[in-house]
Amino acid sequence: MNLQELRSGTTGDDQLIDDVHAVAAHYGVADADITLPAAQGQVNLTVFLGRDLVLRLPRTERAEALMAKEAEAIGLAESAGVPTPALIDLDASRRIGSVPYAVLERVDGVTLASCWSDAPRRARALGALGEVLHALHEVKCSQFTHRTDAFPAPYSFSPSEVLDDLVAAGEIGGQQRAWLLEQFDALRPEGPSQDDPVLVHRDVNPSNVMVAGDGTTIALVDWGCAEWGNPARDLVGVPIGALPTLLSGYCSAAGDPPSDDGLTLERDALWYHLYLALARLLKSPPAAGAGPGAQDWAAPRSATLLDLFAFVAGEGAKSWPAKLRRLSQC
């Protein structure tokens, strides 16, 4: 895809093209050096300005508000030693373009999504990503005298409300609702703890993880969804089959992995996987064909739920968290 295709109106981004050229000119980047990444996100239009810069333009007013939060999240992540592209400029003045924009450092490497089929490289990247996430989660809300307005308080997840909505929508029946509640109770009856919330990226999917040729995680990008929450909230963006490797890196960085008696992190991660997979069923189906987010493995409404079912298929009464721990030690 190129800028002319964007201007054609097929993506709804045609009104932003003039802004792209204006910002590029401001940074001395020729039109010939403006390129697009292979895939676009749903919130921002992302454009490469030469080899060194990345321009992000919000598609909606809500996306504009998220940019200020992203800037603060990047600062906190950098202070914790989390690799992330440096923020070069955040301009909300509208003096150059019609919308606010952010310019970030462009990092070398490719997305984890683009090299997912390379199993050895994927495994190294997931282990390194686990270590990165542990460093991020050292940033705790309790370290601050007040909760910054940029980050929302931990979200209150209610399985019963989601299941009631699914029943009302005709997606499940009463028997399925009862069985699913039993699964939530078996994992974490009270839900993951929010007593000591940490900074979570909240969108750790393979498209937001940049890796080097050897599989090293070199950057975590797109911080617009960051908030305070339970650490396991950041362990649900990859297919569940990758979770053991991710957890292995996370626990290795912790230096003191939880005992098999508790399996706290595993239980929390699986609880979120189940909740979010069900909540996706309440979203409108994605449009057929290409479009923003179409290359996301989890874009289809049922993708994460089927991914979860495949993970537990054939395991009988075996505890889901115990299976996850066993796989992570293989």
N, C-alpha and C positions, 0 to 999 in steps of 0.2 A: 504494500500500500504506500502511496506517496501523497504529497500535499494536494495534488490536483484531484485525487480521488476523495479526499476529505472535503474539498470545496464543492464537489458534485452533490453533496447533501446526503449521500448514502449512509453516513454515520451520524449525521446531525451536528457535526463539528465545523461546518463551513464558516460560521460566523467568527470562529476563533482563528482562522487562517491569517487574517490581517494582523491580529495580535502577535502571532508567531513571527511574522516578518518584521514587525516593529521592534520586538524584543531582540531578535537576532541582530538587527541593525544597530541597536543600542550597545550590544556586546561586540560589534565588529565582525559578525559572522555573515559570510556571504550566503545568498539564497542557495547556491549550489552545495553548500555544506550543511544544509538542514536535512536531516533524515528522520525516519520513524522507526521505532523498535518493531520487532516482529508481531507483537501483540499489544493491545491497549487494555487498560483497566476500565472500570465502569465509572469511576469518580472523576478522574482527571484525564486530560489529553496530555500525553507525554511525547516530547520531541527532543531529538539529539541536536545540539548546536555545536557542530564540529566534533572533534575528538575529546574535548575536555569538559563540556557542559551538558546538563540535562535541564530542559525547560518543562515545567508542569503548569498547566492552565486548568482551573476548575470548570467543570461542565454545568454546575448548578450553584445556587446561592448557598445551599448546605455545604457543598464542597469548598466554597470560599471560606466558610467558618472553620472548616477542618484544617486549613493551611496553618493558622496560628497555632493550633494544637500540635501539628506536626513539627513545627519549628521548635517548640519547647521540648517535645519528646526527643528530637534529635540531639538537643543539648544535653539532656539527662542521660541518654544512651551513650554519648561520647564520653561523658564524665565517668561512666561505669566501665569504660574500656570496650564497649560494644562496637564492632566495625560497622560503620554506616557512612554513606556519602556525606561529605561536608556540605552544609547549607551556605551557599555563596550570597544569596540575596532573597529576601522576602519583601515584595513591594506591593502594598495595598493602596497606593496613592492613585492608581489609574491614570497617571500622567503619560504612560507609554502605551498601555493597552486599555481595552474596555473592561478588563477584569483583573483582579489581583493575580500575581504569578509568583512562582518560586523557581529559583535557579540553583541547581545542586551540582556538585562535582560528579563527573562521569567516571565510573570505575571500570577497569578492565574485567573481563570474564564474561560468563554466560549465566543465564538463569538455571537453577536446579531443574526446572520443568523441561528445559530444552535438552538436558542430558540425562533425563530420568531413566532411559532405557539402558544406560551404561551402569550395570549393577555395582561393580567395584567403586566407580567414581561416586555413585549415589550413596553408597554405604559410608564412604569417607566424609562426604559432605554432610550427611545426616548426623554422624557422630560429632563433627565439628560444630554443627548447628546447635546440638544439645548443649555443648559447652558455652556457646554464645548466649543462649537463652538463660542459662544459669547465671551468667554475669549480669544480664539485664535484670533478672529478678532479685538481685541484691539491692536494687533501688526500691525502697519500701516507703509506703505512704507515711508510716510512723516517723520517718526521718525528717519530716517537714512540719513546721508549726501550724500550717494551715494547708488545706487541700486546694491546690490551684484550680481556678475556674476552668482552665483548659482541659482538665481530665475529669471525666464523669466519675462519680462514686461507683463502687462495684454494682453490677447489674443483679437484680434479684430474679433468679431463674425459678420458675414454678412448673414442674412437670404436669401437675394436675390441670393447670390452666391450658397448657399446650394440648394435652390429650382431650380436654373438653372441646377445644376449638376444632380438633381433628374429627371428633365425633360429630359435631355440628356441621362440619363441611362434608361429611359423608366419606371421609378418607379411612376411618376405622370404625369398628362397632364397639359395643359395651364389653364384650369378652376380650377383645384386643386391648382395650383401655385397661382392664383389670390386670392382664398379664404384663403389660408394659410397666404399670406402677410397681408390680412385684420386682421387675428387673431394676428399676431405680432404687427401690428399698434394699435390694440385695447388694447393690454397689455402694450407695451412700444414702441411708435413710433421710438424713438431714440435708443432703446436698453438700457440695464442696464448701469448705470453710471460707468465710470472707473476713475472718477476725484480724488478719495481718496482711492486708492487700499489698501487692507489689505492682510495679509498672509492667504491664503486659502490652505487647505489640498488637495482638488480637487479630492479625491477618497473616499468620506465618504459613503461607501456602508456597509451593515450589516456585511460583512466578515472582515472588518477592525475596528470594534468596539468591544472591550472586555467588558463583563459585569459580575457582581458578581451575586450570587444567588438571591439577593433581587432586581435585576434589575439596581443597580447602575452602571453607566459607569465608569470603572476603567482604561481604556486606549484606546487611539486612535493610531492605528498602521499603518505602511506602508506609509512613508512620501515622497516617490520618485516622486510623481506628484506635490508637493507643488509649488506654485507660487504666485505672486501678482495678486489680482483680486477683483471683487465685492463679498461681503459677501454671496449673494444668490447662488453663484457658489457652495457652500458647502451644499446646501439644496436639491440637486437633486440626491443623491446617493441611497436614499431609495424609495420604492414604493410610489407613490403620495398620496395614501390613508393615509400614515403615516405622511405626511407633516404637517397637523394641529397640531398634538401632538408635533412634533419637533419644530414648530414655537412657540407654547405656552411656551415651556421651554426657547427658545431663547429670546422671548420678556419679560419673567419673569425675566431673568438675566439682561436684559437691564434696567429694572425698569421704563421705559417710553416708552411703546409700541406705535407704530405709530397709528395715528388716522384713523378712517374708511374712511375719505375723501381721504387720500393719498394711503393707502395700498401698499406702496412702496416695502416693502420686499416681499409681496405676489406676486405682479406683476412681480418683478424681478425673483423670483423662478419659476413661471409658464412660463415665457419667456424662461428661460434656459431649463426647462423640455421639452418644445415644440421643441426648436432648437436642443437639443441633441438627442431627439427621432428621429427627421428627419435625422440628420447627421448619425445616426447608420445605416440607410437604405443603405448608400453608402459603408458600410464595406462588406467584403467578408463573406458569411455565415459561421458559425462555423462548424467544422467537426462533423459528427454524432458520438454519443456515448460519452464516457468519455474523459477527457483531461484537461489540465490546464484551470481553469476558468469555467469548465462545470457546476459547482454548483452555479454559480452566477445567481441570479434571472433575471438579465438583459442581460444575455449572448445571447439569441436569438435576431436577429436584430430587430424584430418587437415588442419585449416585452415591451419596455418603451412607444412606441407609443400606443399600445393597452391599457396599464395601464392608459395613459392619456385620451384616449377616454372613458374608463370605468368611469373615474372620472367625466367627464362632461356629460355623457349620461343622457338624459331626463331632462336636466336643462333649455332647451329652450334658451331664450335670457339673462338669469341671468349671471351677470358678474362672470367670473371665480375667480378673486381675492376676490370678495364679498362672494362667496360661501365658499372659503377657510377660510376667516375670520370667517364666521358664524360657520363653523365646529370646528374651533379652540377654540371657546368660549362655545361649548356645554359641 
